[in-house]
């Protein structure tokens, strides 16, 4: 199995927009992975000059490809651009302020290869950075995800963290994120779960998920609006099923992150 995992290749998809001081933590967590057969594809979403300067120090890194956008398009658009360049066996996803444990890729890929799984995720640890200060992390309760998901269970419990996912490239195929600037990952996961019997959880906490006061995630009402929109127009849920979906998602969200 060790030989098989060493022959496996992974592309890491990372959209970046004005992540500032948090970006180096994310990149360091990738560079420090015990699994080394990866390529990092970064799409910069027209960040400001100071953030572009932070990125430039990685320009000559042999395992990092950087794509620069001239207009701000949102994280879904950025991921779609990055995915066009993916030629590896698997894709992993991370946002520009999240952090991976150093054995994240190795443990999760080994789990996938041993069980012939196409789509896996892990538990994760949400944390807040007080006043967006780099050095002060305030940890919340870890999110223990269900052992497996299909489409019907996911539309009631969205506990698949994007930064925890690894998906086989052949399963993704032509599936894309929406170009909306919010809930684009919800749409993507729904589409993938409609193509596979189950996604499976590797039940360890291998990712730290940052909740920023200025992030899109902080606006719950907007999230629920877009989930409703996606359920209605893309998932083709009727009114009652959509209402049940929103109700269960809101309850599970409060369990994960509290009422704030």
Phi, psi and omega in degrees: 000326179298319178296320181296318181290328179290338177271352181278142179241144182229134169259131180257123185260121185224108171276142182227134174211108174049046181279346173055231187293340181284337187299320182296325176298317180297311181298317178300321181292333176282313181298332182270007179298139177289331172278127190249354186269065183229160168234135177259123178249110181256131172245114179273125189268054180058053177294167177288173188299319182295323178287326176295325177296322177299322181289327188298337181290348178259005185302324185262009178287130187294339184252008182238126175248130181243130178243130185254125174265144180272344177227148178288124186238346181100160186294326179296314177301316180298315179297320179298319177297313181299319183295335176298331183269358183281124178237004186273178182289326185225158171241136171244154186233141175208147174263166193280011174227008178267167185225132174261143167292152190294338180257017184302304183296316183298310184295317184289319178295321178299318176300318180293316182291321179296327186250000181057043178271146181261339186215118178226163178211175181224173168291163178211163184245106176288145174212154177248149175251112187299126181053028181057030177277131188301321191271352187247106179255132178241108188275142177255185177291139179294150179268114177266106184281152173303156185293334176205155179230145160235184183301315185295325179279328182292324181289000174244346182208104188267046185274019171269103178289131182303320182286357177259351189280141161229129185229139177295135185301321182292334176287321180296312179055237181263009180295136183233162169281156172286160179271009174291157182268009179210141177063017178297331180283331176299313178301313183300314181295321176300315180297316180293319181291341173282350182255353185224151182296311179213152161258143188241146181264129165272110197278055169231155175273112186236003182221141170254125185252114184277130174252111182259146180295336181259011183273161177296329181299335184289347181259090185294320182298319177295321177302311183295324177299313183288327175297317176302314180299314181293318178300319183286312191266337181247316180277350176058041176278142174286174186302312183295315181294324177295317179298317178297319178301309181298319180298311181292321179296318180295320178296314180293327177296319178294325177295323183283312192243356181086186186272348184280000000 
